[in-house]
C-alpha cells in the first residue's frame, strides 16, 4: 500500500485543497536556482558587466575583431585552471574566476594581438594565481600579472578597448555606470576614489610643473584606461584590502607608483606596475606578523650555528 496517497488524518477535503500547491505554478529547478544565485554574487555580477563592455567595445572600425582574442584568452585561462584544480584535487571546480581573468586580459590587449599572446597572458595569470599565493590567496592581481608578462615577453600592445578607448568619448559614461555598480557591489569606493583622486591630482601638478610629457595622460584613450583599471582591476577583492583605511593607502600607492613609472620609463604598462606594487604592500600589510616571525626564525637559525665550523650548501 502506498501511504503517500492516503488522505491526511484530521483534515477535511477543503483543507487539503487549500494546502496543496497550485498545479499551474512552476517552481525553479536546482540548476536555475544556482544560476540565479551565481549572478547575484560579485563574480557573476562582474561577469555580466564585462560581457556588456566586450560586445559594446567591439563595435568600431573592425566589428567583433576582439571576440577572437576573448575566446583565446578565456579558453587558455580555463584550461590552465582546470589543470591546477585536478592536480590539487579540489572538491569543487569553479570556472568563474578564470573566465573573468581571461576577459579582462582580452579587453586590455590590442584587438590585433596574435591569439597566442592572449592565450599566453591568460596562462601566466592563472599560474601566478596558483603558485604566487599565501594562505590560499594570490599575491598579485592575476590579470595585471599576465598582462605585464605579455608586455615584457612579447612586447604586446595594449589598447584598453574594453574601457571604450577605441570608441568616441560619449561611451565613457557606460564605463562610469558599470564601474559604479561593481564598486558598490564589492564595497571599494574609498579605494577607487583614492586611486583616481591622487592619480589625477598628481598628474595635474606634474603637467603644471612641466615635468616630462604627462599632458597626454590627461587625454583619451589614457583616461579610459585609467577608469577601466580603477573599477575592474584595482577593486579585485582577493588582492586588495577590506578595511577603508587600508583601501585609501592601497589606492594611493597604486597611483603614485603608476605615475612614477610613467615619468621615469614611459610605455604603456605603468598602470599595471602600480597595481602590482600595491598588491605587494597589501600582502605585506596583511601578513606582516607572519613575515616578521619568519625573518626572526631565520636570524635565530643563523646565529645558532656552532663557531669554527664551516657549512657547505
C-alpha positions in Angstrom: 0.0 0.0 0.0 1.3 3.4 -0.9 1.0 5.6 2.2 1.7 8.7 0.3 -1.7 8.5 -1.4 -3.7 8.2 1.9 -5.6 11.4 2.9 -4.1 13.3 5.8 -5.9 12.5 9.1 -7.6 15.3 10.9 -8.0 17.4 7.8 -11.1 17.9 5.7 -11.1 17.7 1.9 -11.4 21.5 1.7 -8.3 21.9 4.0 -6.3 19.5 1.8 -7.2 21.5 -1.3 -6.0 24.8 0.4 -2.6 23.3 1.4 -2.0 21.7 -1.9 0.3 23.7 -4.3 -1.5 25.1 -7.3 -0.9 23.0 -10.4 -0.2 26.0 -12.7 2.7 27.4 -10.5 6.1 26.4 -11.8 8.9 26.0 -9.2 12.5 26.8 -10.1 14.8 23.8 -10.7 18.0 23.4 -8.8 20.2 24.5 -11.7 18.1 27.5 -12.3 18.4 28.5 -8.6 22.2 28.0 -8.7 22.4 30.2 -11.8 20.3 33.0 -10.3 22.4 32.8 -7.1 25.6 33.0 -9.1 24.7 36.2 -10.9 23.8 37.8 -7.7 27.3 37.3 -6.3 30.1 39.7 -7.1 31.8 37.4 -9.6 28.6 36.8 -11.5 27.8 40.5 -11.4 31.2 41.4 -12.7 31.0 38.8 -15.5 27.8 40.3 -16.8 29.3 43.8 -16.8 32.4 42.7 -18.6 30.3 40.9 -21.3 28.4 44.2 -21.9 31.8 46.0 -22.3 33.0 43.2 -24.6 30.2 43.5 -27.1 30.0 47.3 -26.9 33.7 47.8 -27.3 33.9 45.5 -30.3 31.7 47.8 -32.3 34.2 50.0 -34.1 36.1 50.1 -37.4 36.6 46.3 -37.3 33.4 44.8 -35.8 33.9 42.0 -33.4 37.6 41.7 -34.0 38.3 41.4 -30.3 36.0 38.4 -29.9 38.7 36.0 -31.2 41.1 37.4 -28.6 38.4 36.9 -25.9 37.9 33.3 -26.9 41.7 32.5 -26.9 42.2 34.2 -23.5 39.2 32.6 -21.8 39.9 29.1 -23.1 43.5 29.3 -22.1 42.7 30.5 -18.6 40.0 27.9 -18.0 42.3 25.1 -19.3 45.2 26.0 -17.1 42.9 26.5 -14.1 41.4 23.0 -14.7 44.9 21.5 -14.6 45.7 23.1 -11.3 42.3 22.0 -10.0 42.9 18.4 -10.9 46.5 18.4 -9.5 45.3 20.0 -6.2 42.3 17.6 -6.1 39.9 20.4 -5.3 36.5 19.3 -4.1 34.7 21.9 -6.3 35.9 23.1 -9.6 34.8 26.7 -10.4 35.5 28.3 -13.8 34.2 31.8 -13.0 37.5 33.3 -11.8 39.4 32.0 -14.8 36.8 33.4 -17.2 36.9 36.8 -15.6 40.7 36.9 -15.7 40.7 35.9 -19.4 38.0 38.5 -20.2 40.0 41.3 -18.5 43.2 40.4 -20.3 41.5 40.3 -23.7 39.8 43.7 -23.0 43.1 45.3 -22.3 45.3 43.8 -25.0 45.1 45.2 -28.5 42.4 43.5 -30.6 45.0 42.9 -33.3 47.3 41.0 -30.9 48.0 37.4 -32.0 45.9 34.8 -30.4 48.9 33.1 -28.8 49.7 36.3 -27.0 46.3 36.4 -25.4 46.5 32.7 -24.5 50.0 33.1 -23.0 49.0 36.1 -21.0 46.0 34.3 -19.5 48.0 31.1 -18.8 50.7 33.2 -17.0 47.9 34.9 -15.0 46.4 31.6 -13.8 49.9 30.2 -13.0 50.7 33.3 -10.8 47.3 32.9 -9.1 48.0 29.4 -8.1 51.8 29.5 -7.4 52.4 33.0 -6.2 50.0 32.8 -3.3 50.0 33.0 0.5 47.3 31.4 2.7 45.5 30.3 -0.5 45.2 33.9 -1.7 47.0 35.3 -4.7 49.7 37.8 -4.0 49.2 39.6 -7.3 46.3 40.6 -9.4 46.3 37.7 -11.9 45.2 39.8 -14.9 47.8 42.6 -14.2 50.5 39.9 -13.8 49.6 38.2 -17.1 49.4 41.5 -19.0 52.8 42.6 -17.7 54.2 39.2 -18.5 53.0 39.5 -22.1 54.3 43.1 -22.4 57.8 42.0 -21.3 58.0 38.8 -23.3 56.1 39.6 -26.4 56.1 43.4 -26.4 52.4 43.2 -26.8 50.3 46.3 -27.4 47.5 47.5 -25.1 44.5 49.3 -26.5 42.2 49.0 -23.4 39.3 48.7 -25.8 37.2 47.2 -23.1 37.2 50.6 -21.5 35.8 52.1 -24.6 39.2 53.6 -25.5 38.7 52.9 -29.3 35.2 54.5 -29.3 34.1 58.2 -29.1 34.3 59.8 -25.7 30.5 59.7 -25.2 30.9 56.0 -24.4 32.8 56.9 -21.2 29.5 57.1 -19.2 29.0 53.4 -19.8 32.3 52.7 -18.1 31.4 55.0 -15.2 28.0 53.4 -14.7 29.3 49.9 -14.8 32.2 50.9 -12.6 29.8 52.4 -10.0 27.8 49.2 -10.0 30.7 46.8 -9.4 32.4 49.2 -6.9 29.2 49.3 -4.9 28.9 45.5 -5.1 32.4 44.9 -3.6 32.4 47.9 -1.3 35.6 49.5 -2.7 34.6 53.2 -3.0 37.5 54.5 -0.7 40.0 52.6 -2.8 38.7 53.8 -6.2 38.3 57.5 -5.0 41.8 57.4 -3.5 43.4 56.0 -6.7 41.6 58.3 -9.1 41.9 61.4 -6.9 45.6 61.1 -6.2 46.3 60.0 -9.8 44.7 63.0 -11.5 45.9 65.5 -8.8 49.5 64.4 -9.2 49.1 64.3 -13.0 47.8 67.9 -13.0 50.6 69.0 -10.7 53.3 67.4 -12.9 51.8 69.0 -16.1 51.8 72.4 -14.5 55.4 71.9 -13.4 56.3 70.9 -16.9 57.8 67.6 -15.7 58.1 65.2 -18.6 55.4 64.8 -21.2 52.5 64.0 -19.0 49.8 66.0 -20.8 48.9 63.0 -23.0 47.9 61.1 -19.9 45.1 63.6 -19.4 43.5 62.9 -22.8 41.7 59.9 -24.3 42.4 57.0 -24.5 44.6 57.2 -21.4 41.6 58.4 -19.4 39.5 55.4 -20.4 42.3 53.0 -19.5 42.7 54.6 -16.0 38.9 54.3 -15.4 38.8 50.7 -16.5 41.8 49.8 -14.3 40.3 51.6 -11.3 36.9 50.0 -11.5 37.7 46.5 -12.7 41.3 45.7 -11.6 42.1 47.8 -8.5 38.9 46.6 -6.9 39.8 42.9 -7.1 38.8 41.6 -3.6 41.4 38.8 -3.1 44.3 41.1 -3.9 43.1 44.4 -2.2 42.3 45.2 1.4 38.9 45.3 3.0 39.3 48.0 5.7 38.6 51.5 4.5 41.9 52.9 5.9 43.9 50.3 4.0 41.9 50.8 0.9 42.9 54.5 0.9 46.5 53.6 1.3 46.3 50.9 -1.4 44.8 53.3 -3.9 47.4 55.9 -3.2 50.3 53.5 -3.6 48.9 52.3 -6.9 48.5 55.9 -8.2 51.9 57.1 -7.0 53.9 54.1 -8.4 52.0 54.3 -11.7 52.9 57.9 -12.3 56.4 57.4 -11.1 56.9 54.6 -13.6 55.2 56.7 -16.4 57.5 59.7 -15.7 60.7 57.6 -15.4 60.2 54.9 -18.0 57.1 55.7 -20.1 55.5 53.0 -22.0 52.0 51.5 -21.7 52.4 49.2 -18.7 52.8 51.9 -16.0 49.3 51.3 -14.6 49.9 47.6 -14.3 53.2 48.2 -12.4 51.3 50.5 -10.0 48.6 47.8 -9.2 51.2 45.1 -8.7 53.2 47.3 -6.4 50.1 47.9 -4.3 49.5 44.2 -4.3 52.9 43.7 -2.7 52.1 46.3 0.0 48.7 44.6 0.7 50.3 41.2 1.1 52.9 42.6 3.5 50.4 44.6 5.5 48.0 41.7 5.9 50.7 39.2 6.9 53.5 41.3 8.5 53.3 39.3 11.7 54.0 36.1 9.9 56.7 37.7 7.8 58.4 39.2 10.8 58.3 35.9 12.7 59.7 34.1 9.7 62.6 36.6 9.4 63.3 36.3 13.1 63.4 32.5 12.8 66.0 32.9 10.0 68.1 35.1 12.2 68.0 32.8 15.1 68.9 29.9 12.9 72.0 31.7 11.5 73.1 32.8 15.0 72.8 29.3 16.4 75.4 27.8 14.2 78.4 26.4 16.1 81.5 28.6 15.8 84.5 27.5 13.9 82.6 25.1 11.8 82.2 25.5 8.1 78.9 25.0 6.5 78.6 24.0 2.9 75.4 24.1 0.9 
